[in-house]
């Protein structure tokens, strides 16, 4: 680890410096220039390590090693918009040796883990390890805004049945809540303009209202859409200012009666993250994460019954794995072996590429009790986290492909 640690720091910093927010498509870059540059960086690095690589028309890429039954490691190189409130350059890739961390959008979600996973494969290869399965390290470019990368990959390459996605929490994720993103339409009296929010899965941190020729700005704090309680939604004070009490009640005061829904995988979350209007119509995009043992109709029925116009923007069915299955047990044992802990598999509200697999599990990098900066200002990854993830991912791949 010591001999390559500096290289890992360099390449995490290097790929963070590429602004890979989705932008207008270009030739060979369906999600814009930034995601394609990040993919090129990643695949070029893998080539230098002696791995077979393939660019799937800019939608995704794969690093292939070994033969036999396939095993996937699914990562993504796109990022959510930087948002506001940063004290660091979000695309500076600043390596702070005093604080022992690297700053920047994507440091933890998911560029840092992607680079660490690639170096784990390199280290195994350098050690002389020969996998008895075909390992596919698949890098997507559209995870944060639609998963078209996965759809395209499926149509133009073969997706393994089993694998991991280092894009969530340790010790291992056995279940992920269902995701339902809806655009709700409300009637108003008009007389104002409103806009706020950048992505359906980010808590709105800035909302602007124009009324009577004056501009009013409302600020909040961004957070991941699956954990809205960690942020402050700027849409709420804007609705209060406009006196839209009925809409506020539906969006922020459990007006649909959904907040009590829960099971062993957790409680439902309901986060209004984007808002805009056109004349007297007000459109709000909400991000709903519902318990994994339920289905989408449990959320849609109350919306229909309330007579609210809606459009389904994005939907992902829940993921629910056997806690005692080989994949989940192996990953949990690896984490506990490296860390000395006795942790148990957990469920999350986030949606990861693990759902793209018949038998998939999200695996790190976050841990219980540590502050999360994912989708928030001043995102960073610590040197300690890099070292720990490297050991865990290397051992996990070895155990699952030997």
N, C-alpha and C positions, 0 to 999 in steps of 0.2 A: 504493500500500500504506500509506504513512504516514497518509493522511487517514482511513483506515478501521480502522487497527490497534487503536486504542482501543475502537472498537465491537466488534471481534472479541473482544478480551479481556473486555469487559463481557458479551457473550452466551455465551461459553464458561463464564464464572463463573456466569452466571445459570442456565444449564441444569444445571450441576453441582449447584446448590443444591436441585434437585428430586430427592428420593430416588426413583429409578425402579427399585428392586428389584421383582421380581414379587411380588404379594401377592394377597389374595383378590379374585376378580372382582366388579365392580359393574356396574350398568347403563351401557352404553356404554364400559366400561373392562374388557375381558376379561382383562387381566393385572394389574388393580388400579389404584388411583388414581394412583400415582406415574408409571408409564409413560404413562398418558393425559395427565397434566399436562405431561410432557416433550414429548409429541407436539403438544399444543396450543401450547406455547411455540415449537416449531420451525416449525409451519405458520403461526402468527400472524406470525412474523418474515418468512417468505417472502412472505406477503401484503403486508406493508409494503413489500417490495422490488418489488412489482408482478407477482409470478408467480401463475399459476394453481395452486391447491392443491386437494387432495381428502383428506378423512379417510375411510379405509376401515374404518368402524365400530369405531375404536379399536384395531384389530389392527395397522394400519400407516397411513402417509400418503404422499402423493406431491406433489412440486413439479414442474410441467410447464412446459417452455419450448421453443418452436419447433415445426416440422412436418417430416414426412418419416420416414425409417427411424429406428426408436427406438434410443436409447442410454441405458443405465442407470448410475446412480451409487447403489449400495446401501450404506446406513448403518444403524446401530441405535442406539436411544436408551435401551434398558434396560441395566442394569448387574448384575454379580454382587454378592452381599452384601458389605458393607464388610469384614466379618471383624474380627479383633482386631489389636492391635499398632500402631495409628495414633498419631502424635504431633500430627497435624492433624485438624480436623473433616472426616470423609470427605465430608460434604455441605455444607461451608462455602464452597466455591468461592473460597478465599482467594487473592487476587492479590498475590504477593510481588514488589514492584518491585526489591528489593535482590537477591534470588536470581534474578529474571527468570523466574518460573514461576507457574503456577496449580495449586493443589493440589486434589485431590478424586477420588472414585470416578467413573470415566468420562472423566477428563481426556484420556487417550490411547485408551481403549477404551469407547465410540467417539464420545462426545459432542463432544470437541474436534475430531476430523477431520470430523464431520458439520457442525458450524458453519462450519469453514474451507471445506468444499466448497460450502456455500450462499453464502458470501461470494465465492468464486471465480466462481460464476455471476453474482452481482450485479455484480461488477467487470467481467466481460465484457459484460454487458448495458449498463452505464453507459458502457463504451467504444464502444458502437455496434455490437458484434459481433452478427451474425445467424446463428445456427446453421442448417445445412442438414439437420439431423436433429432429431427430437423428443427432447429430453433429459428423462429422468424421474429426478429425485432421490427415491429411495424410502427412507423411514425406517421400519424395523421396530421392534416393541416386545417381541419375545420371542426374540431371537437367542441369548441366553445360556442359555435353558432350554427349548429344544424346537423352535423354528422354526415354530410354529403360525401366526405372523404371515405367513410366506411362503406357507404352504399356503392361508391365507385370501385373501391378495392374488391368488394365481393363480386362485382360484375367482371373484373379484369384480372383477378388473382384468386388464390384459394385461401380462405380463412380457416385457420386451425380450429379444432373443436375445444381445445383446452389451453389455458394460459392465465397470465396475470396482467394487471395494469397498475403500475406504480404511480397512482394519481389520486390517492385518497388517504387512508389512515392505516396505521399498524394497530393491533398485531396482524389482523387480516379481516377483510370485509366479507361476511357470508350473505348479507342481504343489502339491497339498495331500494329505497322507496321508489314508487312510481313517480313519473314526472309528467305534468300536464301544464302547458303554457297556453293561456287563453287571452285573446283580445276581446274585452268586454266593451260594449257600446252603450252609452247613456245619453238621454235627451237632456238638454239644458236650455236656459233662456238666452244663451249667447252673451255677447257684449264683452268678450275677453279672448285673449289668445294664451295658450299654455303649452309648454313643452318641457319634458324632463326625462331622464334616464337614457342609458346608452345600450344596454343589452337586457333581454328578458331575465337573465340569471344573475344580475347584479342589482343590489339594493340601490335605488336612486339617491345620488348624493347632491344633485343640483336640479332645481326646478325653477323655471322662469315664467312669470305671468305678465302680460301686457294688458292694462286696463285703463280706460280713459286717457290714453296717450302716454301713460307712465309705465315704466318697467320695474317689476318687483322680483327680487331674487331670493330664493329660499334654499338653504344649504343643509345637508345632512352628512352622513358618513357611510361610505360604501361598505358592503360585505357580500359574501356569497349568497345567492338566492336561496340556498338550502338552509342557511342559518341567518334569517333576517333579524333575529334578536340581537345579533352582534353589530348591527348597523343602526343608522338613524335615517328614516325614510323622508326625503325632502318633499314628497308628494303630499304628505299629511298636512303640514302647515299651509301649503298652497290651497288645499281644499277648504281648510278652515277660513283662510283669508277670503275666498270666493263665496263662502257661505253655502257650500254644496253638502249639506248635512246628510241627506239620504245616501248620496254616493259615498261619503266618508263612512257612514255606518256599515254599508255593504263591504267596503274594502278594508277597513281598519277596526271594526267593532263586531266582527263575527256575524254580520248581517245575514249570511247564508247558513249559519249554524253548523259550520264545518270544523271548528277548532277543537271540538271534543273527540274527534276521531283518532284512535291510536290502537296499536297492537304491540307485540314484542319488539318490532323494529322501530318504534317511536311514534311520535304524534305528527299529525298533519301540520304543514306550514303553508301559509298563504301570504305571498309577498307581491304587492302591486309595484312593479319596477319601472314601467315606462308609461308616459302619458302624453297625449297630444289632442288637439281638437280641430275640427273643420266645421266652421259655422256653429250651429247649435248642437252638433254631435261631439261627444267627448269619448275618446278611446283610451282604454287603460289595459296594458298587458300585465297579467298576473302570472306569477310562477308558483305552482302548487306542487308540493311534494307529499304524496299520500302513502299511508302504511302499505308495506309490501304484500300483505295478505289480502288486500282489497283491489278493486278494479276502478277504472276511470269513471264508470257510470255513477259511482257513489258520489263523485264530485259534480258531474254534469247534470244530474237530476235536479239538485237544488237550484242550479243556475237556470235551468229550463223552467222550473216551477215558479221562479221569481220573475219570469218574463223578460229576462235580460238577453239581448242579442249577443251572440258570441261567435268567435271563429277560433278553431284549434290551430295554434301557431306551431306547436311542437309537442310530440308525445313520445314517451318511452315507457314501456311496460316495466313493472318491478322486476328485480332480480332476487331470487331466494334459493340459496344453496344449502345442502346438508352440512351442518356444522361438523359432523363426524366423517364426512367424505375424505378421501385420501388427499385431495388438493388442499382443502382448508386446514386439515390437521397437520399436514407437512409444513405449510407456510407458518402456521401458528407456532409449531415446535421450533422452527428455525429462528423466528423472532425471539422466542423465549430463551433459546440456547445462546444467542449472541448477546442479549441484554441482561440475562439473569433474572428475568421477570417470570411471572406466572399468569400472563394475560389470557383472556378468552376472546374468541371471535366476536365481532361487533357488527351492528347494522348502521347505515348512514342514510342521509337524505340526498347526498350528492349522486350524480349519475356519471359513471365511468365507462370506458371502453369494455370493461369486463362483461357488460350486457351484450356485446357483440359476439360472445362465445357461448357455446352450449354449456360449457363448464368453466366459468371464469370467475376470478376473484381479484378485487382491488387490494393492493398490498403496499401500504405506506404512501408518502413519506411522513405524514403528520402523526403525532402521538398524543395520547390523552394527557391533558394538563398543561400543554404548551400553547403559547399564544399563536393564533393563526393570522397570517397576513395575506392569505390567498384572496384574490379579488379586492384587496384593500391597498391603500397607499403604503409606500415603503416596504413592499414585499422583499423578503430576504431568505437566504438559506445559510445556515451556520456551518462552519468547518466541521464541528462535531457531527452534525446531521449527515454531511457528505461522507464522512468516515464510517458512520454507523450503517447508512444505507448501502454503501459499497460492500461491506462485509455481509450484510443480510442478503442482498440480491445475488451476490456471487455464490453463497452457500445454497440459497434456494434453487437457483438454476442447476447447480451441480446435483442436488438431491433429486430433482424432478426430471432430469434428463440423463442420468447415469445408467 
